[in-house]
């Protein structure tokens, strides 16, 4: 099993949807572009959003176990995936990359 690098690539915010549909939040997503997290195999990194983890964890698990070439050539790097969290108001896109380093 390998480690997987998770990089924040893009953040969006849909203020029109927030204004019309969302109740006020006490804490919004606080990741920043370029933030990097390392998953030790399929284990969620410390301080990683639980909701975002639900969206990406199956791809992290697959990459950590050696899977590649999702959807027959979707990604230029066959050992990677671009996955967004499931927040419809503030989606974050994460680049997942299998590392050569073995998980602990």
N, C-alpha and C positions, 0 to 999 in steps of 0.2 A: 504494500500500500504506500502511496506517495502523498506528499504534502501538496496542497493546492493554493495558489496565490489568487487572492480576490482583490481587484482594483476598482475603485469607484471611477467610472469613466464619464458619466453624465448625470445631471440632476435636472428635473423639470418641476415646474410648479404651475398649477392651473387655478389661478385666483378666481376665475369666473365660476368654476365648479365648487371651489371652497366656499365662496360667498353664498351660493345658492343651496348647497346640500350638506355641508359639514358643520357639526357642532364644534365650538371652540376646543382646541387641544391645550393641555397643560405643557406638553413636551413634543416638539416636532423633531423630525429626523435631523441629526446633527453631523452626518458624515460630510466630508468635503471632497471635492474633486482631487483625485490623486491619492486619497487614503488607501492604504494597503493593509489587508488582513491575511493571515496565513492559517488555513485550515489544516490541522494535523490529521491527515486522513479524512474521515468524514465527520470529525468532531468540530462543532461550531466554535469559531474563535471567540475569545473573551471580548465583551463589549460590542458584539455584533448584534444587530437588530433581530429579534426573534421572528418578526413577521417577514422580513427580507430573507431570513434563513429558510423559512418554509417555502419560499419561491425558488431558491437556488440549490437547496440541499441535495436534491436528487442528481443534479448535474455534478455537484462537488463529489458526491459519493462515486458516481460513475467514473469521473476523471481520476480520482484517487486510486481506483481499482484498475486503471489502464484502458478504459474506454476511450475511443477517439472517433473522429470523422462523423459527428452527429449529423443526421439528416443528409447524408451522402454529399459532402462537400460544402456545407453551409459556411464553415469558417476557413480562412486561409491557413491558419495554424490548426491542424487536425486535433491537437491536444488542448483545445480551448473551447469556450462557449461565451456568448454575450447574453446575459440573462438580466431581466429587470425585476424589481420587487413588485409586489401586488398592490401598492398604494396608488389608487386611481387619482389622487389629488397631488401627490408629490413623488412620482416614480423615480427610481434611481436605477441606472444601468451599471451592471457589474461585469467586468471581464474576468472570467475564470480561466486559470492556466495551470495545467498539471506541471509540477516541478520534478526535477530529477532526484530531489532529496527524499529519502524514505521517511515515512511518518514514524514517530516515536512509539 
